[in-house]
Amino acid sequence: MLTEIHPKLPMRNKSVTRDYYINKLGFKEFGSSDFDGYLMVQKDHIQIHFFEFKDLDPKENYGMVYIRTDDIDSLYQSFLDKKVRVHPNGPLQIKPWGQKEFALLDPDHNLLTFGQEV
């Protein structure tokens, strides 16, 4: 039986990725060890893992994660308050498929889409 999923996304620079997810998005580092070339972050019940890929070209990165929330308006506002850049095509809006969504690009152009059922 499946119980959880923890996506693994590429990162070029661990300290840049750590800073973005912790200081901008409010995640905390997960785990008791600092692994070379690997990072795990968590916020509420969501964990995202990152593996080092120094040669990653952000313009060719197709890493994507869809994260469901139960308070999308507050989450969106909290990111705006922290000056987190929203994806140009991803401001908060209701989609035809019945989700209220917004999207961000992290420093390596991994697409993070946050959604809540309308």
C-alpha positions as CSV (number, residue, x, y, z in Angstrom):
1,M,0.0,0.0,0.0
2,L,1.4,3.4,-1.0
3,T,1.6,6.0,1.9
4,E,3.7,9.0,0.8
5,I,5.6,10.4,-2.1
6,H,8.8,12.5,-1.9
7,P,9.8,14.0,-5.3
8,K,13.4,14.3,-6.1
9,L,14.4,17.4,-8.1
10,P,17.7,18.6,-9.6
11,M,19.7,21.4,-8.0
12,R,22.9,23.1,-9.2
13,N,23.9,24.7,-5.9
14,K,22.9,23.2,-2.5
15,S,23.3,26.5,-0.6
16,V,21.2,28.5,-3.1
17,T,18.5,25.8,-3.1
18,R,18.5,25.6,0.7
19,D,18.3,29.3,1.1
20,Y,15.3,29.6,-1.3
21,Y,13.3,26.8,0.2
22,I,14.0,27.7,3.8
23,N,14.1,31.5,3.8
24,K,11.7,32.2,1.0
25,L,9.2,29.3,1.1
26,G,9.3,28.5,4.8
27,F,10.5,24.9,4.6
28,K,12.9,23.4,7.2
29,E,15.8,21.1,6.5
30,F,14.9,17.5,7.1
31,G,17.1,14.8,8.5
32,S,20.0,14.8,11.0
33,S,22.8,14.5,8.6
34,D,24.2,16.9,5.9
35,F,24.8,14.7,2.8
36,D,27.1,15.9,0.2
37,G,25.2,16.7,-3.0
38,Y,21.8,15.9,-1.5
39,L,19.2,18.1,0.3
40,M,15.9,17.2,2.0
41,V,13.4,19.9,3.0
42,Q,10.0,19.6,4.6
43,K,7.0,21.9,5.3
44,D,4.0,20.5,7.1
45,H,3.4,17.1,5.5
46,I,5.4,17.8,2.3
47,Q,9.0,16.7,1.7
48,I,11.0,17.5,-1.3
49,H,14.4,16.0,-2.0
50,F,17.1,17.5,-4.2
51,F,20.1,15.9,-5.9
52,E,23.1,17.8,-7.1
53,F,23.3,18.3,-10.9
54,K,26.0,21.0,-11.4
55,D,25.7,20.9,-15.2
56,L,21.9,21.4,-15.2
57,D,20.8,24.0,-17.7
58,P,17.8,25.7,-16.0
59,K,16.2,26.4,-19.4
60,E,16.1,22.7,-20.1
61,N,14.9,21.6,-16.7
62,Y,11.5,20.0,-16.7
63,G,11.3,19.2,-13.0
64,M,7.8,19.7,-11.7
65,V,5.8,19.1,-8.5
66,Y,2.1,19.6,-7.8
67,I,1.5,20.4,-4.1
68,R,-2.0,20.4,-2.7
69,T,-3.0,22.8,0.1
70,D,-6.0,23.5,2.2
71,D,-5.5,27.3,2.4
72,I,-4.2,28.5,-0.9
73,D,-5.1,32.2,-0.4
74,S,-3.0,32.5,2.7
75,L,-0.1,30.5,1.3
76,Y,-0.1,32.7,-1.9
77,Q,-0.2,35.9,0.2
78,S,2.6,34.7,2.5
79,F,4.8,34.2,-0.6
80,L,3.9,37.6,-2.0
81,D,4.7,39.1,1.4
82,K,8.2,37.5,1.2
83,K,8.7,38.9,-2.3
84,V,8.7,35.3,-3.8
85,R,8.5,35.7,-7.6
86,V,5.4,34.0,-9.0
87,H,5.7,32.3,-12.4
88,P,4.7,34.8,-15.2
89,N,2.0,32.4,-16.3
90,G,1.1,31.2,-12.8
91,P,-0.7,33.9,-10.8
92,L,-3.4,32.7,-8.4
93,Q,-6.5,31.8,-10.5
94,I,-9.2,29.2,-10.8
95,K,-8.5,26.7,-13.5
96,P,-11.2,25.0,-15.7
97,W,-10.4,21.6,-14.0
98,G,-11.7,22.9,-10.6
99,Q,-8.5,23.9,-8.9
100,K,-7.4,27.2,-7.6
101,E,-3.7,27.3,-8.4
102,F,-0.5,29.3,-8.6
103,A,3.0,28.4,-9.7
104,L,6.6,29.3,-8.8
105,L,10.0,28.6,-10.4
106,D,12.8,27.8,-8.0
107,P,16.4,28.9,-8.7
108,D,16.9,25.8,-11.0
109,H,13.6,26.3,-12.8
110,N,11.8,23.4,-11.1
111,L,8.1,24.3,-11.4
112,L,6.2,24.2,-8.1
113,T,2.4,24.4,-8.6
114,F,0.3,24.8,-5.6
115,G,-3.4,23.9,-5.8
116,Q,-6.6,23.6,-3.8
117,E,-9.9,22.2,-4.9
118,V,-12.6,24.8,-5.5
